[in-house]
Amino acid sequence: MRTNLKSLIFISLSIIFQSCSSTKLATEKQVEKYAAFSYDPVPSSISLPVEMKVASLEALLNRQLTGLIYDDNSLDNNGGDNIMVKAWKKENIKLGFENGQFIYRVPLKLWIKAGWKIDQFGLSLSDYRELNAEIALKFHSSVAVNKDWTISTLTVSDGYEWLSTPTLKIGPVELPITFIADMIIKYNTATINKAIDDGLKQSLDLKTTSKQAWVDLQKPMLLSEEYGLWLRVNPKAVSVSPFSGGKGIIKHTTTIQAVTECFTGKQPPSPINQVLPEVTTVKKSSDEFLVNVTSYIGYDYIDSITRSMLVNTSYTFGKKKVTVTGISIYGNESKMIIATDVTGSINGKLYFSGMPMYRASDSCIILKDLQFSVQTKNVLLKSAAWLANSGIEKAISKNMSYPIGPELRETYKMMAESLKKYEFGQGFYLTGTLNGIEVLQPTLMPQGIIAPVSIKGKLAVKLD
């Protein structure tokens, strides 16, 4: 009887012990591996607006063209036309800019000697008179920028107006006024055109300005010494827009297509390409730009936040209970693995996986669709089905968010302040405004999560 009682007590205690003991899990560690990080930053448009005063260009042209500009000192020139002409610049050339073309008015003072001569029957008869007159020649020039950055100009005549009307009657001969004007235009146009074209090419030296900006832009710019915030510009191509203007100002814009990136820490490497590429012409330039910022969140930071939120946290499911005692995080291709040590109704490791995503509402990186890994799920269905279907994934995922908002806002603030007027050499300075942040799909790397960020705005290079 005692033997039977002892056996019964032993069996009862065994059942009670077994019912109170925890299940030992035999899950396998998920492989740690990372896909190659491929990120192709979107190029930006950085405008280089150049403004010139019409008055300054006008002054240059007047220095180019002075004094006597035409001298026909023989009556026998041009097939024996019996006319001599001298032309001086009477007063300053007047320059305007309309509908994308330069407009000129060139006032000239004329001295004319004309007459007639007859040689017949051994007799020579002639009569010559001199007179002074004033005429204004009119021209317009179109300007184009060639691929090699040289300037092409096309200057053509727009006719003339007499400032003082010449009248010339020599005996029976009346010299037509239009003949005089046509002759003046014919033999002065080449000289005046050359002076105008040379002046425009000298004034519009776009290659020198653009090349200096091209080289200087490639040097990393320290926006904040305190935070080690660097801006790097890698120019790719150059385009120009047609000349425009108004109210006495001629405007021209060179646009540099470039990848702009922001870094923290040490000065980023930036090999300088000295060669200015061929230029293309566009009807309209954009001043919209994107600064590509790489936001980096290290696993040590992720681990510390996750541990503070989850370690020693218990989850109860009916009579069952598990407590998280340890956390480690790493990557598996595009998914983040959360390895948790648990004790309680089960003992061992649970492996979860989720896709890192950016949540704009609170500027946090979160894990979307956090689930048990496939192998962990299979083990639980065999030994702890109650946990496999408990919904613990959702409970844990609520605590897994990693704020990057403060870092982004600080970067944004420093950039906005620095770009009000950032001087970077040779009289050039960056000026711009920022108007938004966009965070792209985060990517897992061996050192942590990389979240590409685009800061939008407008940026221009100006010459002081």
GUPA-419899 format. One line per field, with one value per residue (C-alpha): x, z, y; residue number from 0. Coordinates in Angstrom, 3 decimals. Layout:
<recs>
u: (X; ...)
w: (Z; ...)
v: (Y; ...)
pos: (NUM; ...)
</recs>
This chain:
<recs>
u: (0.000; 2.795; 4.586; 1.516; 1.061; 4.667; 4.334; 1.157; 2.802; 5.857; 3.699; 1.618; 4.705; 6.179; 3.020; 2.973; 6.697; 6.316; 3.299; 5.242; 8.484; 9.341; 9.819; 13.349; 13.460; 15.787; 15.684; 18.510; 20.227; 19.233; 22.115; 23.619; 24.139; 23.677; 22.785; 25.103; 24.187; 23.179; 22.196; 22.145; 21.683; 19.443; 21.408; 20.566; 20.452; 22.691; 22.203; 24.949; 23.098; 25.213; 23.842; 25.366; 24.289; 23.506; 25.300; 28.536; 28.468; 27.636; 30.678; 32.891; 31.617; 32.291; 35.866; 36.170; 34.915; 36.379; 37.463; 37.697; 36.129; 35.950; 38.163; 37.626; 40.217; 40.145; 37.674; 38.525; 37.674; 34.778; 34.853; 35.495; 32.416; 33.739; 33.021; 35.131; 33.765; 35.151; 33.108; 33.743; 31.839; 29.737; 28.679; 28.364; 26.820; 23.455; 22.822; 19.588; 18.362; 15.007; 13.478; 16.759; 18.791; 21.155; 20.022; 22.538; 22.382; 25.708; 25.728; 28.313; 29.601; 30.263; 32.479; 31.606; 33.336; 31.465; 31.121; 31.593; 34.372; 34.346; 37.325; 36.441; 38.057; 41.179; 39.257; 38.829; 35.891; 35.018; 33.170; 33.482; 31.759; 32.182; 29.505; 29.052; 26.189; 25.211; 23.687; 22.773; 23.285; 21.157; 22.118; 20.948; 22.957; 21.937; 24.291; 24.772; 27.050; 28.913; 29.747; 33.347; 32.143; 33.036; 30.527; 28.975; 27.463; 25.504; 25.212; 23.077; 21.999; 18.596; 18.941; 19.667; 18.270; 19.641; 20.426; 21.013; 19.829; 22.536; 21.657; 24.105; 23.563; 26.545; 25.625; 23.209; 23.996; 21.899; 23.450; 20.782; 20.684; 19.915; 23.066; 25.160; 23.431; 23.708; 27.375; 28.016; 26.251; 27.992; 31.515; 31.094; 29.074; 32.044; 34.099; 31.240; 30.123; 33.621; 33.828; 30.436; 31.211; 34.617; 33.040; 30.358; 32.862; 35.082; 32.164; 30.512; 33.449; 31.229; 33.871; 36.212; 33.424; 31.835; 35.120; 36.131; 32.751; 33.004; 36.360; 35.555; 32.252; 34.079; 35.938; 34.124; 32.443; 32.371; 28.872; 29.250; 32.555; 30.804; 28.965; 31.441; 28.778; 30.204; 28.613; 30.166; 29.218; 30.143; 29.298; 28.335; 27.218; 26.685; 23.971; 23.197; 19.989; 19.453; 20.150; 17.250; 16.860; 14.918; 15.170; 18.775; 19.962; 21.119; 20.731; 22.326; 22.222; 24.649; 23.203; 25.485; 24.015; 25.587; 25.185; 25.156; 25.749; 25.972; 28.273; 29.062; 32.465; 35.722; 36.117; 34.896; 37.275; 36.608; 38.934; 38.651; 37.932; 39.517; 38.001; 34.910; 32.640; 30.987; 28.029; 24.483; 21.809; 18.408; 15.419; 14.780; 16.947; 15.717; 16.945; 15.443; 18.012; 18.303; 20.969; 21.463; 22.099; 22.928; 21.377; 23.230; 21.841; 24.377; 23.392; 24.836; 22.311; 19.504; 20.463; 20.514; 17.053; 15.586; 17.057; 15.680; 12.226; 12.109; 14.595; 12.860; 9.486; 7.048; 4.179; 1.376; -0.882; -3.413; -1.395; 1.712; 4.316; 7.587; 10.120; 12.627; 16.096; 18.333; 18.322; 20.628; 19.930; 21.488; 20.552; 19.509; 19.355; 16.657; 15.163; 16.269; 16.584; 15.698; 17.143; 15.512; 16.487; 13.367; 12.672; 9.491; 7.116; 9.702; 13.471; 15.727; 15.897; 13.108; 14.017; 11.830; 12.264; 10.833; 11.338; 12.790; 10.614; 10.506; 7.413; 6.995; 4.413; 7.038; 10.299; 11.116; 12.509; 10.112; 9.898; 7.011; 5.319; 7.387; 6.978; 8.616; 11.287; 10.139; 12.342; 11.309; 7.654; 8.021; 9.684; 6.963; 4.140; 5.600; 6.521; 4.733; 1.839; 0.246; 3.106; 3.173; -0.402; -0.215; 0.326; 3.527; 5.034; 2.621; 3.238; 6.990; 6.847; 5.034; 8.198; 10.571; 10.900; 14.117; 13.817; 15.971; 13.928; 16.159; 19.254; 17.483; 16.060; 19.477; 21.083; 18.299; 18.628; 22.418; 22.204; 19.465; 21.538; 24.802; 23.263; 21.994; 25.386; 28.235; 31.454; 33.629; 36.332; 37.288; 34.366; 31.798; 29.213; 26.342; 22.936; 19.811; 16.633; 15.362; 11.739; 11.380; 12.832; 12.152; 13.476; 13.924; 13.790; 16.223; 18.823; 20.575; 24.360; 26.912; 27.360; 23.680; 20.735; 21.401; 18.486; 19.033; 17.550; 16.820; 16.614; 14.811; 15.294; 16.725; 20.447; 22.461; 26.095; 26.669; 29.679; 30.169)
w: (0.000; 0.913; -2.255; -4.318; -2.475; -3.088; -6.742; -7.026; -5.337; -7.617; -10.753; -9.583; -8.862; -12.218; -13.995; -12.004; -12.687; -16.363; -16.583; -14.934; -16.898; -19.964; -23.530; -24.872; -28.396; -31.092; -33.532; -35.952; -36.322; -39.409; -41.799; -41.673; -45.204; -47.086; -50.625; -52.526; -51.803; -55.040; -54.822; -57.829; -56.544; -58.615; -60.348; -59.514; -61.519; -60.204; -62.074; -62.700; -63.635; -65.170; -65.398; -67.379; -67.566; -71.082; -70.233; -69.447; -72.742; -74.530; -72.988; -74.141; -77.705; -77.705; -76.653; -79.489; -82.163; -82.108; -84.451; -88.194; -89.101; -92.899; -95.387; -99.128; -100.304; -104.047; -106.615; -108.791; -106.285; -106.847; -110.620; -110.846; -108.954; -108.625; -104.932; -101.783; -98.319; -94.789; -91.804; -88.123; -85.102; -84.281; -80.785; -78.626; -80.005; -78.434; -77.456; -76.517; -76.038; -77.422; -78.116; -77.479; -79.840; -79.417; -81.147; -82.159; -83.409; -84.734; -85.420; -88.019; -89.220; -92.964; -95.256; -98.903; -102.027; -105.237; -108.723; -112.342; -114.878; -118.677; -120.892; -124.557; -127.674; -125.735; -123.276; -119.563; -117.726; -114.101; -111.147; -107.564; -104.396; -100.724; -98.096; -94.571; -93.378; -90.473; -90.602; -88.043; -89.089; -87.454; -86.755; -84.811; -83.601; -82.596; -80.317; -79.897; -77.688; -79.499; -78.083; -77.447; -75.495; -78.239; -79.121; -82.565; -83.533; -86.588; -87.104; -89.937; -91.067; -90.205; -92.487; -91.608; -90.809; -91.849; -88.963; -91.380; -94.959; -97.577; -100.757; -103.578; -107.030; -109.232; -112.456; -114.277; -111.978; -108.876; -106.669; -105.222; -101.441; -101.380; -103.364; -100.695; -97.870; -99.614; -100.254; -96.631; -95.422; -97.971; -97.159; -93.403; -92.419; -92.364; -90.147; -87.757; -87.645; -86.713; -83.904; -82.585; -82.808; -81.161; -78.341; -77.719; -77.697; -75.261; -72.962; -73.096; -72.035; -70.620; -70.767; -68.265; -65.758; -66.173; -65.963; -62.744; -61.206; -62.521; -60.773; -57.539; -57.091; -56.870; -53.710; -50.600; -48.645; -44.842; -43.934; -40.189; -38.367; -35.115; -36.624; -39.421; -42.081; -45.616; -48.985; -52.046; -55.624; -58.483; -61.763; -64.765; -67.620; -68.561; -70.544; -71.397; -72.015; -74.565; -73.616; -72.131; -70.489; -69.662; -67.841; -68.891; -67.816; -70.045; -68.424; -69.272; -67.319; -67.338; -65.685; -64.188; -63.813; -60.716; -57.986; -54.647; -51.476; -47.793; -45.358; -41.663; -40.145; -42.066; -45.311; -48.100; -50.975; -54.128; -57.138; -59.287; -63.001; -64.610; -68.056; -68.802; -70.988; -74.216; -73.718; -74.852; -75.409; -73.739; -74.081; -70.350; -67.362; -64.109; -60.724; -58.796; -57.009; -54.679; -52.034; -51.523; -47.844; -46.624; -43.190; -41.306; -38.297; -36.731; -35.272; -31.910; -31.792; -32.972; -30.378; -27.527; -28.380; -28.882; -25.626; -23.661; -25.082; -25.014; -22.573; -19.379; -21.056; -20.415; -22.589; -21.113; -23.156; -20.918; -18.494; -20.627; -20.219; -21.911; -20.958; -23.327; -21.786; -24.686; -28.167; -31.158; -34.571; -37.997; -41.656; -43.989; -47.577; -47.523; -44.155; -40.623; -38.231; -34.545; -32.474; -29.024; -26.014; -24.093; -20.862; -19.187; -20.738; -23.448; -23.368; -26.288; -29.191; -31.324; -34.700; -36.222; -39.572; -40.953; -43.744; -42.647; -43.850; -43.265; -41.533; -42.392; -39.700; -36.941; -38.972; -37.777; -39.321; -38.498; -39.300; -41.608; -41.466; -38.547; -38.480; -37.126; -39.462; -41.411; -39.491; -36.103; -37.117; -38.069; -34.753; -32.772; -34.629; -33.486; -29.894; -28.886; -31.259; -28.713; -29.239; -33.010; -33.148; -30.226; -32.165; -30.249; -33.472; -33.472; -29.786; -30.331; -33.564; -31.766; -29.754; -32.692; -34.156; -34.616; -34.854; -37.430; -37.428; -35.037; -37.121; -40.377; -38.945; -37.629; -41.009; -42.785; -40.452; -40.843; -44.635; -44.868; -42.809; -44.665; -48.132; -47.609; -48.942; -48.869; -50.399; -51.933; -53.818; -56.671; -55.918; -56.345; -53.737; -53.347; -52.509; -52.091; -50.254; -49.009; -49.177; -48.280; -47.282; -48.853; -47.338; -49.777; -49.087; -46.265; -47.040; -44.691; -44.667; -42.437; -40.335; -39.987; -41.861; -44.608; -45.509; -48.626; -48.098; -50.684; -49.515; -52.116; -52.898; -55.274; -55.620; -57.652; -58.055; -58.276; -58.994; -56.600)
v: (0.000; 2.415; 1.493; 2.273; 5.602; 6.584; 5.734; 7.779; 10.784; 10.466; 10.301; 13.289; 15.369; 14.432; 15.577; 18.832; 19.438; 18.743; 21.033; 23.848; 23.409; 25.535; 24.394; 24.462; 25.911; 24.603; 27.502; 28.198; 31.531; 33.464; 34.073; 37.544; 38.873; 42.122; 43.033; 45.359; 48.954; 50.629; 54.272; 56.557; 60.119; 62.364; 65.158; 68.743; 71.930; 74.706; 77.957; 80.495; 83.677; 86.407; 89.929; 92.771; 96.341; 97.497; 100.748; 98.863; 96.987; 100.234; 101.923; 99.048; 99.342; 103.064; 102.387; 99.876; 102.260; 105.771; 108.589; 108.118; 104.805; 105.117; 106.931; 106.832; 109.369; 108.756; 109.941; 106.955; 104.204; 101.876; 102.109; 105.827; 107.003; 110.578; 110.676; 110.777; 110.094; 110.273; 109.095; 109.810; 108.633; 111.694; 110.718; 107.625; 104.463; 103.740; 100.131; 98.392; 94.849; 93.745; 90.334; 88.537; 90.725; 93.649; 96.835; 99.574; 103.119; 104.440; 108.231; 109.320; 112.664; 112.671; 114.677; 114.174; 115.437; 114.698; 116.040; 115.277; 115.106; 114.903; 114.153; 114.579; 115.979; 116.783; 118.865; 118.111; 119.642; 119.037; 120.469; 119.187; 120.312; 119.455; 119.143; 117.890; 115.684; 113.486; 110.031; 107.348; 103.740; 101.045; 97.434; 94.429; 91.415; 87.916; 85.999; 82.239; 80.131; 77.354; 73.916; 74.999; 78.056; 80.544; 83.249; 83.511; 86.854; 87.880; 91.641; 92.971; 96.437; 97.844; 100.864; 104.481; 107.890; 111.260; 113.549; 116.419; 116.113; 116.568; 118.417; 118.400; 119.858; 120.425; 122.121; 119.863; 116.909; 116.247; 113.578; 111.218; 111.161; 107.441; 106.779; 108.478; 106.588; 103.238; 103.805; 104.758; 101.619; 99.405; 100.481; 101.022; 97.964; 95.585; 97.924; 98.622; 94.980; 93.856; 96.402; 95.358; 91.633; 92.031; 94.034; 91.424; 88.555; 90.447; 91.249; 87.845; 85.689; 82.938; 80.219; 81.890; 82.506; 79.072; 77.169; 78.920; 78.101; 74.508; 73.968; 75.819; 73.983; 70.651; 71.605; 70.232; 73.020; 73.001; 74.201; 73.628; 73.242; 72.315; 69.337; 68.561; 69.083; 69.015; 69.735; 68.079; 68.974; 66.657; 68.449; 66.332; 68.597; 72.237; 73.996; 77.605; 79.475; 82.257; 85.855; 87.768; 91.124; 94.215; 97.546; 98.043; 94.580; 91.713; 88.301; 84.990; 81.733; 78.833; 75.726; 73.082; 69.596; 68.073; 65.497; 67.312; 65.336; 66.166; 64.363; 64.511; 63.875; 64.160; 66.062; 63.775; 62.959; 64.943; 64.611; 67.736; 67.518; 70.582; 70.007; 72.063; 69.887; 70.910; 73.176; 72.487; 75.108; 74.886; 77.189; 77.365; 76.522; 75.044; 76.235; 73.312; 71.177; 68.213; 67.792; 64.063; 63.321; 59.833; 59.359; 56.623; 54.718; 52.335; 48.967; 49.973; 52.848; 50.553; 47.926; 50.430; 51.806; 48.341; 46.997; 49.909; 49.244; 45.419; 43.843; 42.627; 43.116; 40.245; 39.070; 36.964; 34.721; 32.985; 30.852; 31.196; 33.910; 34.865; 37.520; 39.108; 38.989; 39.901; 41.508; 41.568; 43.051; 42.532; 42.275; 39.500; 40.842; 43.542; 42.542; 43.316; 40.385; 40.792; 37.937; 37.832; 35.734; 34.674; 32.815; 31.653; 29.180; 28.761; 29.199; 30.008; 32.410; 33.817; 35.291; 37.981; 39.733; 42.976; 45.483; 48.857; 51.738; 55.487; 56.854; 60.519; 61.278; 61.144; 60.943; 57.436; 54.277; 51.442; 47.725; 46.936; 43.508; 42.185; 38.389; 35.271; 34.001; 30.954; 28.514; 29.963; 29.746; 26.092; 25.226; 27.032; 25.272; 21.962; 22.826; 26.051; 26.679; 29.001; 31.486; 31.077; 32.360; 34.793; 38.037; 38.797; 40.166; 43.092; 43.777; 43.885; 45.917; 48.748; 49.367; 49.235; 52.742; 54.677; 58.461; 60.258; 63.452; 65.456; 64.709; 65.629; 68.842; 69.884; 69.183; 71.059; 74.036; 74.260; 74.003; 76.636; 79.061; 78.395; 78.694; 82.224; 83.289; 80.783; 82.109; 79.409; 81.275; 83.606; 85.935; 83.131; 82.314; 79.867; 81.206; 79.158; 78.315; 74.940; 73.874; 70.205; 66.826; 63.445; 60.207; 57.324; 53.580; 52.650; 49.980; 47.554; 47.582; 45.786; 48.931; 49.809; 51.297; 53.812; 56.077; 58.226; 61.689; 64.378; 67.980; 70.080; 73.729; 76.286; 76.917; 79.380; 80.351; 84.091; 86.198; 89.044)
pos: (0; 1; 2; 3; 4; 5; 6; 7; 8; 9; 10; 11; 12; 13; 14; 15; 16; 17; 18; 19; 20; 21; 22; 23; 24; 25; 26; 27; 28; 29; 30; 31; 32; 33; 34; 35; 36; 37; 38; 39; 40; 41; 42; 43; 44; 45; 46; 47; 48; 49; 50; 51; 52; 53; 54; 55; 56; 57; 58; 59; 60; 61; 62; 63; 64; 65; 66; 67; 68; 69; 70; 71; 72; 73; 74; 75; 76; 77; 78; 79; 80; 81; 82; 83; 84; 85; 86; 87; 88; 89; 90; 91; 92; 93; 94; 95; 96; 97; 98; 99; 100; 101; 102; 103; 104; 105; 106; 107; 108; 109; 110; 111; 112; 113; 114; 115; 116; 117; 118; 119; 120; 121; 122; 123; 124; 125; 126; 127; 128; 129; 130; 131; 132; 133; 134; 135; 136; 137; 138; 139; 140; 141; 142; 143; 144; 145; 146; 147; 148; 149; 150; 151; 152; 153; 154; 155; 156; 157; 158; 159; 160; 161; 162; 163; 164; 165; 166; 167; 168; 169; 170; 171; 172; 173; 174; 175; 176; 177; 178; 179; 180; 181; 182; 183; 184; 185; 186; 187; 188; 189; 190; 191; 192; 193; 194; 195; 196; 197; 198; 199; 200; 201; 202; 203; 204; 205; 206; 207; 208; 209; 210; 211; 212; 213; 214; 215; 216; 217; 218; 219; 220; 221; 222; 223; 224; 225; 226; 227; 228; 229; 230; 231; 232; 233; 234; 235; 236; 237; 238; 239; 240; 241; 242; 243; 244; 245; 246; 247; 248; 249; 250; 251; 252; 253; 254; 255; 256; 257; 258; 259; 260; 261; 262; 263; 264; 265; 266; 267; 268; 269; 270; 271; 272; 273; 274; 275; 276; 277; 278; 279; 280; 281; 282; 283; 284; 285; 286; 287; 288; 289; 290; 291; 292; 293; 294; 295; 296; 297; 298; 299; 300; 301; 302; 303; 304; 305; 306; 307; 308; 309; 310; 311; 312; 313; 314; 315; 316; 317; 318; 319; 320; 321; 322; 323; 324; 325; 326; 327; 328; 329; 330; 331; 332; 333; 334; 335; 336; 337; 338; 339; 340; 341; 342; 343; 344; 345; 346; 347; 348; 349; 350; 351; 352; 353; 354; 355; 356; 357; 358; 359; 360; 361; 362; 363; 364; 365; 366; 367; 368; 369; 370; 371; 372; 373; 374; 375; 376; 377; 378; 379; 380; 381; 382; 383; 384; 385; 386; 387; 388; 389; 390; 391; 392; 393; 394; 395; 396; 397; 398; 399; 400; 401; 402; 403; 404; 405; 406; 407; 408; 409; 410; 411; 412; 413; 414; 415; 416; 417; 418; 419; 420; 421; 422; 423; 424; 425; 426; 427; 428; 429; 430; 431; 432; 433; 434; 435; 436; 437; 438; 439; 440; 441; 442; 443; 444; 445; 446; 447; 448; 449; 450; 451; 452; 453; 454; 455; 456; 457; 458; 459; 460; 461; 462; 463)
</recs>
